[in-house]
Amino acid sequence: MAHQFYFNPYILDNLPAPNTGFDVVQDISDPRLRMYITSRGVKTFFVRKRVGGRDRRIIIGNYPDVDIEQARSAVPVVLAAAAQPPRTRRRKITFETLTEMYLTDRVRRSEDGMTKLRRAIARHFSDLNSRNVSDISADDIRGTIDKISGPAIARRMQELLVSMFKYAVESGYAKTNPAENLQKIVQNRRVRPLTKSGLMRLMHVIEQEPSPVLRAAFFMLIYGFAPKGQVFSMRWSDLDFNHYMWGTRPLCDAAVVLLQDLPQDGNWVFSVRGRMRLTDPRTSWRRVAHAAGIPNLTMDDVHKYMMRHLNWASGTEDLRANMNALIEEITGADI
């Protein structure tokens, strides 16, 4: 049960963030109003409503962008809107048009992330593009998913179709969601192989990497506390060495020392073949991982390991201190 109290600015401003996951609190003044507090300190007003036999959590907005009185006033409006049945539109649209509408209205990704998503949709959903959304059946969806090789990708694309057709129903372009009741694809969850001793071996192998660009980039996968796509697309203009910042995120001391030793002679921090940026050095990474005795290690495993062991803090200086502490703990470990 959510912790209940009267919402006021002083209490909400000083609510502690949980170590992991999120907490939920409830307003005594209007018990329908609730708030998420994530481990990163983000506070979000929401309400719950049973729609179509299912419990829905409807987001009102983040605090303090939305203040308490605005959130309380929005509760009846949001609940009334959720209770309205979707308006069925007479005009039919194609799946291709639905895709563009969905990506514009519902998807928030970086430029690279959106490019990859569009590429995946074009590759796997091309057979549906010219079909009217209202004419697509569960069998059509099943046939599309069955053509995708690899259970992990098939599962993600199936979930994407469920979300897209849910959007079509809410927008009135479809009466039912043909992807909703399909049997979910079973996939074996991959066990991430990285340990502290393995990370130490990996750092030792990276130190021997002959390419200075790859050596620095692979170390930044550890020191940067960021996914590989963000690391490889770093720009010098995003770095502020005076305040130890990379855009809006802090840099640990090891990252600052590493980056300051690189030549700043272009736009990209990690550039190859003249001034092109490093993209996805899979072959070199496989060689490094194999030499470290972890042949099935991916670059994503490194980021997940670092974030899993990092004690998150909402304050920049506190977070930077925690980054430094984790790097010091790792480099001081026994192999």
C-alpha positions in Angstrom: 0.0 0.0 0.0 1.2 3.5 -0.9 2.4 5.7 2.0 -0.3 8.4 2.5 0.1 12.0 3.6 -1.0 15.5 2.7 1.0 16.6 -0.4 2.7 19.9 0.2 5.9 21.4 -1.4 8.1 21.0 1.7 7.5 17.2 2.0 7.7 16.5 -1.7 10.9 18.5 -2.1 12.5 16.4 0.7 11.2 13.0 -0.2 14.1 10.5 -0.1 14.7 8.5 -3.3 14.7 4.7 -2.9 18.0 2.8 -3.5 16.5 0.8 -6.3 13.2 0.7 -8.3 10.6 3.3 -7.2 8.3 4.2 -4.3 4.7 5.3 -4.4 3.0 7.9 -2.2 -0.6 9.0 -2.0 -2.3 12.3 -1.4 -4.7 12.4 1.6 -6.5 15.5 0.2 -7.3 13.5 -3.0 -6.5 9.8 -2.6 -6.8 9.3 -6.4 -3.6 11.4 -6.8 -0.4 9.4 -6.4 3.3 10.0 -7.1 6.2 7.8 -8.2 9.6 8.5 -6.8 12.4 6.7 -8.7 15.9 5.8 -7.5 17.2 8.7 -9.6 15.0 11.2 -7.7 12.4 11.8 -10.4 8.9 12.5 -9.0 5.9 11.9 -11.2 2.2 12.5 -10.5 -0.2 9.8 -11.7 -3.6 8.3 -11.3 -4.9 4.8 -11.6 -8.0 3.9 -13.7 -9.5 0.5 -14.7 -10.0 0.8 -18.5 -11.3 -2.1 -20.6 -10.9 -4.5 -17.7 -7.3 -3.5 -17.1 -5.6 -1.4 -14.5 -4.0 1.7 -16.2 -1.6 4.2 -14.7 -2.1 7.6 -16.3 0.8 10.0 -16.0 -0.1 13.6 -15.2 3.4 15.1 -15.1 6.7 15.5 -13.3 7.0 17.5 -10.1 7.8 20.4 -9.8 7.1 21.2 -13.5 3.5 20.3 -12.5 2.8 21.7 -9.1 0.5 20.1 -6.5 -2.6 22.2 -7.1 -2.3 21.6 -10.9 -2.0 17.9 -10.3 -5.1 17.8 -8.1 -7.1 19.8 -10.6 -6.0 17.5 -13.4 -7.2 14.3 -11.6 -11.0 14.5 -12.6 -10.1 15.7 -16.1 -7.7 12.8 -16.7 -10.1 10.2 -15.2 -13.0 11.5 -17.3 -10.9 11.4 -20.5 -9.8 7.8 -19.7 -13.4 6.7 -19.2 -14.4 7.9 -22.6 -14.5 5.1 -25.3 -12.1 5.6 -28.2 -13.7 7.4 -31.1 -13.8 5.1 -34.1 -12.7 7.0 -37.2 -14.3 6.3 -40.5 -11.1 7.2 -42.4 -8.8 4.2 -42.8 -5.0 4.5 -42.6 -2.3 2.2 -43.7 0.1 0.5 -41.4 2.9 2.7 -42.8 1.0 5.8 -41.8 0.3 4.4 -38.4 4.0 3.8 -38.0 4.9 7.4 -38.6 2.1 8.6 -36.3 3.3 6.2 -33.5 6.9 7.2 -33.8 6.1 10.9 -33.7 3.6 10.7 -30.8 4.9 8.0 -28.6 8.6 7.3 -29.1 11.3 9.4 -27.4 14.7 8.2 -28.5 18.0 9.7 -29.6 18.7 10.3 -33.2 20.7 7.1 -33.5 18.1 5.1 -31.5 15.3 6.3 -33.8 17.4 5.4 -36.9 17.9 1.9 -35.6 14.2 1.5 -34.7 13.1 2.7 -38.2 15.6 0.3 -39.8 14.1 -2.6 -37.7 10.5 -1.7 -38.6 11.4 -1.4 -42.3 13.1 -4.8 -42.2 10.5 -6.8 -40.3 7.2 -5.1 -41.0 7.5 -4.3 -44.7 4.7 -6.8 -45.6 2.2 -4.8 -43.5 3.0 -1.3 -44.8 0.4 -1.2 -47.5 -2.3 -2.9 -45.5 -5.1 -0.9 -43.8 -4.7 -1.0 -40.1 -8.3 -2.1 -39.5 -7.9 -5.1 -41.9 -4.8 -6.6 -40.2 -5.7 -9.7 -38.2 -4.0 -11.8 -35.5 -2.9 -14.3 -38.2 -1.2 -11.5 -40.1 0.7 -10.5 -37.0 1.6 -14.1 -36.2 2.9 -14.6 -39.8 5.0 -11.5 -39.6 6.6 -12.5 -36.2 7.2 -16.0 -37.4 9.5 -14.7 -40.2 11.8 -13.0 -37.7 14.9 -15.1 -36.8 16.1 -15.0 -33.2 13.7 -15.2 -30.3 15.1 -12.0 -28.6 14.4 -9.8 -31.7 11.1 -11.5 -32.4 10.0 -10.9 -28.8 10.9 -7.2 -29.0 9.2 -6.7 -32.3 6.1 -8.5 -31.0 6.0 -6.1 -28.1 6.4 -3.2 -30.4 3.4 -4.4 -32.5 1.3 -4.7 -29.4 2.1 -1.1 -28.4 1.5 0.2 -32.0 -1.9 -1.4 -32.3 -2.8 -0.3 -28.8 -2.1 3.2 -30.0 -4.3 2.6 -33.1 -7.2 1.5 -30.8 -6.8 4.6 -28.6 -6.7 6.8 -31.7 -9.8 5.2 -33.1 -8.2 3.6 -36.2 -8.8 0.0 -35.0 -11.5 -1.6 -32.9 -9.4 -4.3 -31.4 -5.7 -5.0 -30.9 -4.8 -8.1 -33.1 -1.4 -8.5 -31.4 -2.6 -8.3 -27.8 -3.6 -12.0 -27.2 -0.9 -13.7 -29.2 1.3 -16.2 -27.3 4.4 -14.5 -26.1 7.7 -15.7 -27.5 9.7 -17.6 -24.9 13.3 -16.6 -24.7 16.1 -17.7 -22.4 17.4 -14.7 -20.5 21.1 -14.3 -21.2 23.4 -14.4 -18.1 25.8 -11.5 -18.2 29.3 -13.0 -17.7 31.2 -10.1 -16.3 32.6 -10.2 -12.7 35.0 -7.9 -10.9 37.9 -10.1 -11.6 36.8 -10.4 -15.2 36.7 -6.7 -15.5 40.2 -6.4 -14.2 41.4 -8.9 -16.8 39.5 -7.0 -19.5 41.2 -3.7 -18.4 44.6 -5.4 -18.6 44.0 -6.6 -22.1 42.6 -3.2 -23.2 45.8 -1.6 -21.9 47.7 -3.7 -24.5 45.5 -2.6 -27.4 47.8 -1.2 -30.2 45.2 1.3 -31.5 45.1 4.4 -29.3 41.6 5.2 -30.5 40.2 1.8 -29.6 42.1 1.6 -26.4 40.7 4.9 -25.2 37.2 4.1 -26.5 37.1 0.7 -24.7 38.3 2.3 -21.5 35.5 4.9 -21.8 33.0 2.0 -21.8 34.1 1.5 -18.2 34.9 5.0 -17.1 32.0 6.8 -18.9 29.1 5.0 -17.3 27.2 5.3 -20.6 26.0 2.9 -23.4 28.4 2.3 -26.3 26.4 4.4 -28.7 26.8 7.5 -26.5 30.4 6.8 -25.8 31.4 6.4 -29.5 29.4 9.5 -30.5 31.1 11.8 -27.9 31.9 15.3 -29.3 34.6 17.5 -27.9 32.0 20.3 -27.8 30.0 18.3 -25.2 32.9 18.1 -22.7 33.6 20.7 -20.0 36.9 19.8 -18.3 36.7 22.9 -16.1 33.7 21.4 -14.3 34.3 17.7 -15.1 31.1 17.4 -17.1 30.0 15.6 -20.3 26.9 17.4 -21.3 24.6 17.1 -18.2 26.4 14.1 -16.6 29.5 14.2 -14.5 32.8 12.6 -15.5 34.8 10.5 -13.1 38.5 11.4 -12.5 39.7 8.4 -14.6 37.6 9.6 -17.6 38.9 13.1 -17.3 42.5 12.0 -17.3 41.9 9.6 -20.2 40.1 12.2 -22.4 42.6 15.0 -21.7 45.4 12.8 -23.1 43.7 12.5 -26.5 44.4 14.8 -29.4 41.6 17.3 -29.8 41.9 17.7 -33.6 38.4 17.1 -34.8 34.7 17.1 -33.9 34.5 13.5 -32.6 36.4 12.3 -29.6 36.9 8.9 -31.1 37.6 9.3 -34.8 38.8 6.9 -37.4 39.7 7.0 -41.0 40.5 10.7 -41.0 37.6 12.4 -39.2 34.8 9.8 -39.3 33.5 8.8 -35.8 33.9 5.3 -34.4 30.7 3.4 -34.7 30.7 -0.3 -33.7 34.1 -2.0 -33.5 32.7 -5.5 -32.9 35.6 -7.4 -34.4 38.2 -5.7 -32.2 36.0 -6.1 -29.2 35.6 -9.8 -29.7 39.4 -10.1 -29.9 39.8 -8.2 -26.7 37.1 -10.1 -24.9 38.5 -13.4 -26.0 42.0 -12.4 -24.8 40.5 -11.6 -21.4 39.0 -15.0 -21.1 35.4 -13.8 -21.6 34.6 -14.7 -25.2 30.8 -14.0 -25.0 31.2 -10.6 -23.3 29.5 -7.7 -25.1 30.1 -4.0 -24.8 26.6 -3.6 -23.4 27.6 -6.1 -20.5 30.3 -3.6 -19.4 27.8 -0.7 -19.2 25.2 -2.9 -17.3 27.9 -4.0 -14.9 29.0 -0.5 -14.1 25.5 0.8 -13.6 24.5 -2.1 -11.5 27.3 -1.5 -9.0 27.1 2.3 -9.1 25.3 3.9 -6.1 23.1 6.5 -7.8 22.9 10.0 -6.4 20.7 12.9 -7.6 23.4 15.5 -6.9 26.2 15.9 -9.5 29.1 16.0 -7.0 27.7 13.0 -5.0 27.3 11.0 -8.2 30.8 11.9 -9.3 32.2 10.8 -5.9 30.3 7.5 -6.2 31.8 7.0 -9.7 35.3 7.6 -8.4 34.7 5.2 -5.5 33.6 2.4 -7.8 36.5 2.9 -10.2 38.9 2.8 -7.2 37.3 -0.3 -5.9 37.5 -2.1 -9.2 41.1 -1.1 -10.0 42.1 -2.2 -6.5 40.6 -5.7 -6.8 42.6 -8.9 -7.1 42.4 -10.8 -10.4 
